Amino acid sequence: MRRESWYHHLIQESQSADREHRLDAWRDLCKEEYLDRISAQYLLDRLNWTADWQEQSVILGLMCRIKDPLPIDSLMAILEDWETSDVFLRMDVSRTLARVKAEEALDLFLRVLMDPYEHPWLREAMTSILPMWGQHVVDQFLPTLLADQQSSVVTAALEVLRNYWPPDAIPLETVLSFCTHEKGHVREAAVKTLLAASLRVPPDAILSALHDPEPEVRATASHACMSLVEWFEDLPLEPLLEALHDEYPSVREDIIDAFGVIPLRIPVEPVIAALSDPVHYVRCAAIETLGVMGERVPSSVYPVLQEMAGTDTSGHVRQRATRTLLMLHGIEVAPLGLPVIEIATLEDLEE
């Protein structure tokens, strides 16, 4: 009786004039014990009543879990309604239809997805969830989406390619063609997708991206270098050494981390120089890389690390400098614990 009473209370609260009360009620109604009680019609009524995007999202998520058959026709009407339905609502509806694999809605889903005049945000979101319909749908439509005129759709298609295609099936020539795309976010997605090809990746394409005009693309390429140095023993180090002078701190950090993967192949001097980097997390990376270089680290660096362990402005740096000193003296140290919480310095923010 108490559970029954509480259920009716939640139903009433889901109709409250207070938004927070409604959201709290919907979260409780998502519990397993209520899924066989809630009617699809009630959810549809509340969906049509509210204009709150977060509430609509919760209701649609609940629709995917209830026992009652969904009002597929009504959901299709919302997806098709580009004139009065909010684009975020249509995104969530398209996801709901895909999650439940409503076969009767597939043709409409694909028609909206392939319509170049539809909202680009909607088409991008629908591209991302295309794999929910099954591999046969992805295989049929992804090549067309990769050739789409909307760059955000292409980016989403590249994401699907790297997340759902086997590494040996990724079409390298197609992906390489996007490495020179006019949009930086497409070039960034192309670099990520190339890396997903694993040992098939052409290293030169990643190394070339270290010179990209967009810092985000360079950062993606530098992060990929941590895998390249592990996969390819003959990878040229000159492009990586040049990237140590990049103005973007994340690039410098990634390159030093990549050096830590191959501590016996890299010169010591550039890593030592990075100890004076103005950004604390780059200094951290340099300290950790020195820690795995062992006897290759000259004793003249020990006083520098000792000073950093005591006086550096960053708690992260002090902690890692202390650990590395112990390691260089042959003392085993425990793994790093929880990170030190610190406020970024003005110099970090300016970088």
Helices and strands as residue ranges (DSSP letters): H 2-13, H 19-29, G 32-34, H 40-49, H 53-63, H 72-80, H 87-99, H 103-113, H 120-128, G 130-133, H 135-146, H 151-164, G 167-169, H 172-176, G 177-180, H 184-196, G 198-200, H 203-209, H 215-231, H 238-243, H 249-261, H 268-273, G 274-276, H 280-293, G 294-296, G 299-301, H 302-311, H 315-328, H 346-350
